Amino acid sequence: MKQFFIKKEITAVIFIISLVTFSVINCIYSWPFLKEELTSTISTQDIETKMNNDLYQKNSYIESYGFIQSVLGKREFNNFEVIKGTDNMLYLTSQQTKPRDTSIIVERMKRLQDAVENNNGQLVTLVPPDKYLEGKSASLDGYPSSFNNETADRYVQGLKDKGIEVLDYREYFQKSSLSIQDIFYQTDHHWKIESAFLATHELINYLNEKDSLNLDPEYYYRDINNYNQMTYKKSYIGSLGRKTGKLYSGVEDFTLIYPKYETSFVYDMNHYGQTTHREGRMDDTLINPSYFVNIRKDYLSPQYDFYAAYLDYNCSYAKIVNNNNPTGLKVAFYKDSYSLPLITFFSQVCSEIEIIDPRYYDGNIDKYFHENAFDYVFVSISPDLIYEDSFLFYQE
């Protein structure tokens, strides 16, 4: 026991010395900027933001801090922003005191449903699983709670009370034989690409059963044997791991899934006026192959976030045209990043998909849904983003 505390004390001393040294170096590094800005009208907050963003050897600092936390056996990181469960999975937390009220969100969803049905379409709500999945995840008792699942429960019940269709993926994965390690990345808040593939399978089943559709009648697009599965060993760190560094989070495998058969798509992206146009196979258009070329070990850079290869990450608006299925569904997705791989796979049973991300879209969403008709409009917002700011439509 004495040796244990000696080890902790030595580690603490080393950390303090390192912190002081790093602070001095960073002040020297930032002094030219500080000297210039102190004579300008820039605010103190802007100076602080600039210094944080341009921190000298920022990644090295993150790794060093993560290493110290790991040596000390800490399961919380950065004032409980990230928690490492006893299952070694990283969990994003926020210090909420109770579940969030969803009544205003539900009313907006009802008004959206009315608008979609006026155009002879259907509204379907998709609820991706939160990483803290009851019965699958390690207990986080004693740590701050985000109340994401409790909020999602209110949201789902409110929607059902209004007669809005809901596909709750939490139920699907809870009933499955998959472990939390099978469903989610250890270092990211997103579900795995494999899970998104299963979710696409479930969505097709749901629509076929609910509306007597005949999507994928030969079970071709839902058969994983018809897809290439390329696993990049020890190559990936997700968004939570980039907060803590690889010495704390670990590095994990990433499996890229794309069709073996011929596909043909047109993909147009518009992000704040910057446009991108691609034509070709799924793995050249809807999946950006550049993420996997000359893979570097710069784990902490978002540029090497393999998950973002699907649909080339988030943008304000995008449109997919499937040249091989001109009579398929015409749908819209109002979504967050959970849906990137799901939309990619689901595009095969569609003729067109239009995509809006409310975090970036600056157009008039009410007007958009009033003027455009779809067979289905899917609203897919993950439990951690069920806030009024994520539902920026039909606010009155």
C-alpha positions in Angstrom: 0.0 0.0 0.0 2.9 2.4 0.8 4.5 1.7 -2.5 1.1 2.5 -4.2 1.0 5.9 -2.7 4.6 6.6 -3.4 3.9 5.8 -7.0 1.0 8.2 -7.1 3.1 11.0 -5.4 5.9 10.6 -7.9 3.5 10.7 -10.8 1.8 13.8 -9.4 5.2 15.6 -9.0 6.2 14.7 -12.5 2.9 16.0 -13.8 3.2 19.3 -12.0 6.7 19.8 -13.3 5.6 19.0 -16.8 2.6 21.3 -16.6 4.7 24.2 -15.4 7.3 23.6 -18.1 4.7 23.3 -20.8 2.9 26.5 -19.6 6.2 28.5 -19.8 7.0 27.1 -23.3 3.5 27.9 -24.5 3.6 31.5 -23.2 6.9 32.0 -25.0 5.4 30.5 -28.2 2.3 32.6 -28.0 3.9 35.9 -27.0 4.2 37.4 -30.5 0.4 37.0 -30.9 -0.3 38.2 -27.4 1.8 41.3 -27.8 0.0 42.2 -31.0 -3.5 41.5 -29.7 -3.1 43.2 -26.3 -2.8 46.5 -28.2 -5.9 45.8 -30.3 -9.6 45.7 -29.4 -9.9 41.9 -29.4 -11.7 40.5 -26.4 -10.2 38.5 -23.6 -12.4 35.5 -24.6 -11.1 35.7 -28.2 -7.5 35.7 -27.0 -8.2 32.7 -24.8 -9.9 30.8 -27.7 -6.9 31.7 -30.0 -4.4 30.4 -27.5 -6.4 27.2 -26.9 -6.7 26.5 -30.6 -3.1 27.2 -31.4 -1.7 25.6 -28.3 2.0 24.7 -28.8 2.3 20.9 -29.2 -1.4 20.6 -28.3 -1.5 16.9 -29.2 1.5 16.1 -27.2 -0.1 17.9 -24.2 -3.3 15.8 -24.7 -1.3 12.6 -24.8 0.8 13.5 -21.7 -2.3 14.4 -19.7 -4.0 11.3 -20.8 -1.0 9.2 -19.8 -1.0 10.7 -16.4 -4.7 10.1 -15.9 -4.2 6.5 -17.0 -1.3 6.0 -14.6 -3.4 7.4 -11.7 -6.2 5.1 -12.6 -8.6 7.9 -13.3 -11.9 7.0 -14.9 -13.0 10.6 -15.5 -11.3 13.0 -17.9 -11.5 16.8 -18.2 -13.9 17.4 -15.3 -16.1 14.4 -16.1 -16.5 15.3 -19.8 -15.5 11.8 -20.7 -15.9 8.7 -18.5 -14.1 5.4 -19.0 -16.4 2.6 -17.9 -15.3 -0.6 -16.3 -15.8 -2.1 -19.8 -13.0 0.3 -21.0 -15.5 2.1 -23.3 -15.4 5.9 -23.3 -18.7 7.6 -22.6 -19.6 11.3 -23.2 -21.3 12.9 -20.2 -22.9 16.2 -19.3 -23.9 17.3 -15.9 -27.7 17.4 -16.2 -30.0 17.4 -13.2 -33.0 15.8 -14.9 -34.3 14.6 -18.3 -35.0 17.4 -20.8 -38.5 18.5 -21.6 -39.5 17.4 -25.1 -43.1 18.7 -25.4 -42.1 21.6 -27.7 -40.1 19.3 -29.9 -43.1 16.9 -30.2 -45.4 19.8 -31.2 -42.9 20.8 -33.9 -42.7 17.2 -35.1 -46.5 17.0 -35.4 -46.6 20.2 -37.5 -43.9 18.6 -39.7 -45.9 15.5 -40.1 -48.9 17.6 -41.2 -46.7 19.3 -43.9 -45.3 16.0 -45.1 -48.7 14.3 -45.3 -50.1 17.3 -47.2 -47.5 16.4 -49.9 -48.7 12.7 -49.8 -45.6 11.6 -47.9 -45.0 9.9 -44.5 -43.0 11.0 -41.5 -40.9 8.4 -39.7 -38.8 9.1 -36.7 -35.6 7.1 -36.2 -34.0 7.0 -32.7 -30.4 5.8 -32.8 -29.1 4.1 -29.6 -27.3 6.2 -27.0 -23.9 4.7 -26.1 -25.1 4.1 -22.6 -27.4 1.3 -23.6 -29.3 -0.3 -20.7 -28.4 -3.9 -20.2 -25.3 -3.6 -22.5 -23.1 -0.8 -21.1 -21.1 -0.9 -17.8 -22.8 0.9 -14.9 -22.0 4.6 -14.7 -23.6 5.1 -11.3 -21.8 7.7 -9.2 -20.9 9.8 -12.3 -22.7 12.8 -13.8 -25.7 11.8 -15.9 -26.7 13.2 -19.2 -30.2 11.7 -18.9 -30.1 11.1 -22.7 -32.1 7.8 -22.6 -34.7 9.3 -20.2 -35.1 12.3 -22.5 -35.4 9.9 -25.5 -38.1 8.0 -23.7 -40.1 11.2 -23.3 -39.6 12.1 -26.9 -40.6 8.7 -28.2 -43.7 8.5 -26.0 -44.8 12.0 -27.0 -44.4 11.1 -30.7 -46.4 8.0 -30.3 -49.2 9.9 -28.5 -49.4 12.2 -31.5 -49.6 9.3 -33.9 -46.1 9.8 -35.3 -44.3 6.6 -36.5 -41.1 5.7 -34.5 -38.4 3.2 -35.1 -36.5 3.0 -31.9 -33.2 1.4 -32.5 -32.5 1.2 -28.8 -35.0 -1.6 -28.5 -33.5 -3.4 -31.5 -30.0 -3.5 -30.1 -31.1 -4.2 -26.5 -32.8 -7.3 -27.7 -29.9 -8.4 -29.9 -27.1 -10.8 -28.8 -24.5 -8.1 -29.5 -22.3 -6.7 -26.8 -21.7 -3.0 -26.3 -18.2 -3.5 -27.9 -19.9 -5.0 -31.0 -22.4 -2.1 -31.3 -20.2 1.0 -30.5 -16.6 2.1 -31.0 -14.6 2.1 -27.8 -13.2 5.6 -28.5 -16.2 7.2 -30.3 -19.7 8.2 -29.5 -21.0 6.7 -32.8 -22.2 3.2 -33.5 -20.0 1.1 -35.6 -20.4 0.9 -39.4 -21.4 -2.8 -38.8 -24.2 -1.5 -36.5 -25.4 1.0 -39.1 -25.6 -1.8 -41.7 -27.8 -3.7 -39.3 -29.9 -0.6 -38.7 -30.4 -0.3 -42.5 -31.5 -3.9 -42.6 -34.0 -3.2 -39.8 -35.3 0.0 -41.5 -36.0 -1.9 -44.7 -37.8 -4.6 -42.8 -39.8 -2.0 -40.9 -41.0 -0.2 -44.0 -41.8 -3.5 -45.8 -43.9 -4.7 -42.8 -45.5 -1.4 -42.0 -46.5 -0.3 -45.5 -46.4 -3.6 -47.4 -43.5 -2.5 -49.5 -41.3 -4.8 -51.5 -37.9 -3.2 -50.9 -35.0 -5.4 -51.7 -37.1 -8.5 -52.5 -34.1 -10.7 -53.3 -32.5 -9.8 -49.9 -29.5 -8.7 -51.9 -28.7 -5.3 -50.4 -29.2 -6.7 -46.8 -26.8 -9.7 -47.3 -23.4 -8.8 -45.8 -21.8 -11.4 -48.0 -22.4 -9.1 -50.9 -20.1 -6.5 -49.4 -16.4 -6.1 -49.0 -15.3 -5.7 -45.4 -11.8 -4.2 -45.1 -10.5 -4.1 -41.5 -7.8 -1.6 -40.7 -6.1 -2.9 -37.6 -5.2 -0.5 -34.8 -5.8 2.5 -37.0 -8.8 4.4 -35.5 -9.5 6.8 -32.7 -12.9 8.4 -32.5 -14.1 11.7 -31.2 -13.8 10.8 -27.5 -10.4 9.3 -28.0 -9.3 12.5 -29.6 -10.3 14.3 -26.4 -8.2 12.0 -24.2 -5.3 10.9 -26.4 -4.5 7.3 -27.5 -2.5 6.5 -24.3 -5.7 6.9 -22.3 -8.3 5.6 -24.8 -6.4 3.0 -26.8 -6.4 2.5 -30.6 -9.0 0.2 -32.2 -9.8 -1.5 -35.5 -12.1 0.1 -38.1 -14.0 -2.0 -40.7 -14.9 -0.3 -44.0 -18.0 -1.9 -45.6 -18.9 -1.3 -49.3 -20.6 -3.3 -52.1 -18.8 -5.9 -54.1 -21.2 -5.4 -57.0 -21.5 -2.5 -59.4 -23.2 0.7 -58.2 -23.7 4.1 -59.8 -24.4 7.3 -57.9 -24.4 11.0 -58.3 -23.6 12.8 -55.1 -23.8 16.6 -54.6 -22.9 18.4 -51.4 -23.4 22.0 -50.4 -21.8 23.3 -47.3 -22.2 27.0 -46.7 -22.0 27.6 -50.5 -19.0 25.3 -51.1 -20.1 22.6 -53.5 -18.8 19.1 -54.3 -20.0 16.9 -57.2 -19.1 13.2 -57.6 -20.3 10.5 -59.9 -19.4 6.8 -59.9 -19.4 3.7 -57.6 -20.5 4.0 -54.0 -17.0 3.6 -52.8 -15.9 6.6 -54.9 -18.9 8.9 -54.3 -20.9 8.3 -51.1 -17.7 7.0 -49.4 -14.7 9.2 -49.7 -11.7 6.9 -50.4 -9.1 9.6 -49.6 -9.5 8.9 -45.9 -8.0 5.5 -46.5 -5.1 6.4 -48.8 -1.6 6.6 -47.2 -3.0 6.2 -43.8 -1.0 8.1 -41.2 -0.9 7.6 -37.5 -2.0 11.2 -36.7 -4.8 9.7 -34.6 -5.8 13.0 -33.0 -6.6 14.8 -36.3 -10.2 14.8 -37.4 -8.9 14.5 -40.9 -8.3 10.9 -40.2 -11.7 10.1 -38.7 -12.6 7.1 -40.9 -16.3 7.3 -39.8 -16.4 10.6 -41.6 -15.6 8.9 -44.9 -19.3 7.9 -45.2 -21.0 10.8 -47.1 -17.8 12.7 -46.6 -19.0 13.7 -43.1 -21.6 16.3 -42.3 -22.7 19.2 -44.5 -25.6 21.5 -44.6 -27.3 20.0 -47.6 -26.7 17.0 -49.9 -28.4 15.0 -52.6 -27.9 11.5 -53.7 -29.2 10.1 -57.0 -29.1 6.3 -57.6 -28.7 5.7 -61.3 -29.4 2.0 -60.9 -32.8 2.4 -59.2 -34.8 5.2 -60.9 -38.1 3.8 -59.6 -36.9 3.6 -56.0 -38.1 5.6 -53.1 -37.7 9.4 -53.0 -36.9 10.3 -49.4 -35.4 13.1 -47.2 -33.3 12.7 -44.1 -33.2 15.4 -41.4 -30.3 14.0 -39.4 -27.1 14.1 -37.4 -23.9 12.2 -37.9 -25.3 8.9 -36.7 -27.1 8.5 -40.0 -24.1 8.9 -42.3 -23.4 5.2 -42.9 -27.1 4.3 -42.6 -28.0 6.7 -45.4 -25.1 5.4 -47.5 -26.4 1.8 -47.3 -30.1 2.8 -47.5 -29.5 4.7 -50.7 -29.6 1.4 -52.7 -33.4 1.1 -52.3 -33.9 4.7 -53.2 -33.9 6.7 -56.4 -33.2 10.0 -54.6 -32.2 11.1 -51.1 -32.0 14.7 -50.0 -30.2 15.4 -46.7 -30.4 18.3 -44.2 -28.2 18.6 -41.2 -29.9 21.2 -38.8 -26.6 22.1 -37.3 -25.4 23.7 -40.5 -28.4 24.3 -42.7 -29.2 28.0 -43.0 -32.2 27.8 -45.3 -35.9 28.0 -44.5 -36.7 24.4 -43.5 -40.5 25.0 -43.3 -40.4 26.3 -46.9 -38.3 23.3 -48.0 -40.7 20.7 -46.7 -43.7 22.7 -48.0 -42.3 22.9 -51.5 -40.7 19.4 -51.8 -42.6 16.1 -51.9 -41.1 12.9 -50.7 -42.4 9.3 -50.2 -40.8 9.4 -46.7 -39.2 12.0 -44.5 -37.0 10.5 -41.8 -36.0 12.5 -38.8 -33.0 10.9 -37.2 -31.6 12.7 -34.1 -29.6 10.8 -31.6 -30.6 11.0 -27.9 -27.7 13.2 -26.9 -28.9 15.9 -29.4 -32.6 15.9 -28.5 -32.7 19.6 -27.8 -35.0 22.2 -29.3 -32.1 23.6 -31.2 -31.9 20.3 -33.2 -35.5 20.7 -34.4 -35.5 24.0 -36.2 -38.8 23.7 -38.1 -42.4 24.7 -37.7 -41.6 26.6 -34.5 -45.1 28.3 -34.6 
